[in-house]
Amino acid sequence: MSNAFRLPTLSSSGVLENPSLILDRLIKYFLASNQNQSNIFQSEVASLKYIVHLYSKNPSGFKDALINSLDKLLKRYFKSVEILVQLNDITTESLVKEIQLEINVVDRDNVKGSFSKNLNLEDYEK
């Protein structure tokens, strides 16, 4: 039996075991969630919308908050997590508009997974 974490889904995908598929699904959850969507897990829900709301006018704070939230979320599922965030578009008012997100993971069976995406943060402002 594998030592790797598995991710149950409520879809026809069933239980995910492939690190790239798990990573992709966790990032989809992160992009779609809201910080206040759970009373049970209050302040524990990782949410890009919330980070954009708090830090979009503070580029270094935004980058740190994004990396910290993703790191906390992903280390529950992977042995190793590497997160790279590049701020691609910052307005003259220091408003972060676009980022490039790259994530590499290794599960407990030493199987690697990766994710890369450019994100327009205007899509997550409200």
C-alpha positions in Angstrom: 0.0 0.0 0.0 1.2 3.5 -0.9 2.4 5.9 1.8 1.1 8.9 -0.3 -1.9 10.9 0.7 -5.1 10.5 -1.2 -7.6 13.2 -1.9 -11.3 12.1 -1.9 -13.5 14.2 -4.2 -17.2 14.6 -4.5 -17.1 14.1 -8.3 -16.8 11.3 -10.8 -13.0 11.5 -10.3 -13.4 9.6 -7.1 -10.2 9.4 -4.9 -7.2 11.1 -6.4 -3.7 9.5 -5.9 -1.6 11.2 -8.6 0.3 14.2 -7.1 -0.3 16.4 -10.1 -4.0 15.7 -10.0 -4.2 16.3 -6.2 -2.2 19.5 -6.6 -4.4 20.7 -9.4 -7.6 20.0 -7.4 -6.2 21.7 -4.2 -5.4 24.8 -6.3 -8.9 24.8 -7.8 -10.3 24.7 -4.2 -7.9 27.5 -3.2 -9.0 29.7 -6.1 -12.7 29.1 -5.6 -13.0 29.3 -1.8 -13.8 32.2 0.5 -12.2 32.7 3.8 -15.5 33.0 5.6 -17.2 30.0 4.0 -16.8 27.8 7.1 -17.8 28.4 10.7 -16.2 25.2 11.8 -12.8 25.9 10.2 -12.9 29.6 10.8 -9.6 31.3 9.7 -8.3 27.9 8.4 -9.7 28.2 4.9 -7.0 29.1 2.4 -8.4 31.6 -0.1 -6.9 33.6 -2.9 -9.9 36.0 -2.8 -9.1 36.8 0.9 -5.4 37.4 0.2 -6.2 39.7 -2.7 -8.6 41.6 -0.5 -6.1 42.1 2.3 -2.8 42.5 0.4 -3.3 43.5 -3.2 -2.0 47.0 -2.4 1.1 45.6 -0.6 3.1 43.5 -3.1 5.6 42.0 -0.6 2.8 41.3 1.9 0.8 39.7 -0.9 3.6 37.4 -2.0 4.4 36.3 1.6 0.7 35.7 2.5 0.1 33.7 -0.7 3.2 31.5 -0.2 2.4 31.0 3.5 -1.2 30.0 2.8 -0.4 27.6 0.0 2.5 26.1 1.9 0.2 25.4 4.9 -2.4 23.9 2.7 -0.1 21.8 0.5 2.1 20.4 3.3 -0.9 18.5 4.6 -0.7 16.4 1.4 2.9 16.4 0.3 6.3 15.6 1.7 8.0 18.5 -0.1 6.5 21.7 -1.5 8.2 24.5 -3.5 6.2 27.6 -4.3 7.4 30.3 -6.7 5.4 33.5 -7.1 6.3 36.1 -9.7 4.4 39.5 -9.6 4.0 40.3 -13.2 1.9 43.4 -13.2 2.0 46.0 -10.5 0.4 49.4 -11.1 1.9 52.7 -10.1 -0.2 52.6 -7.0 1.5 49.3 -6.0 -1.6 47.3 -6.8 -0.8 43.7 -7.8 -2.8 42.8 -10.9 -1.2 39.7 -12.3 0.9 36.9 -11.0 2.6 33.7 -12.2 2.3 30.8 -9.8 4.5 27.7 -10.1 4.4 24.9 -7.6 6.4 21.7 -7.4 5.6 18.9 -5.0 6.9 15.5 -4.0 4.6 13.0 -2.3 5.6 10.4 0.3 6.4 7.8 -2.4 8.8 10.4 -4.0 6.4 10.9 -7.0 6.6 14.5 -8.3 3.8 16.8 -9.3 3.7 20.3 -10.7 1.4 23.2 -11.4 1.9 26.4 -13.3 -0.6 29.2 -14.1 -0.8 32.9 -14.8 -3.5 34.5 -12.7 -5.3 37.9 -13.3 -6.1 39.0 -9.8 -8.9 41.2 -11.0 -10.9 38.0 -11.3 -10.5 37.5 -7.5 -11.2 41.0 -6.2 -14.7 40.4 -5.0 
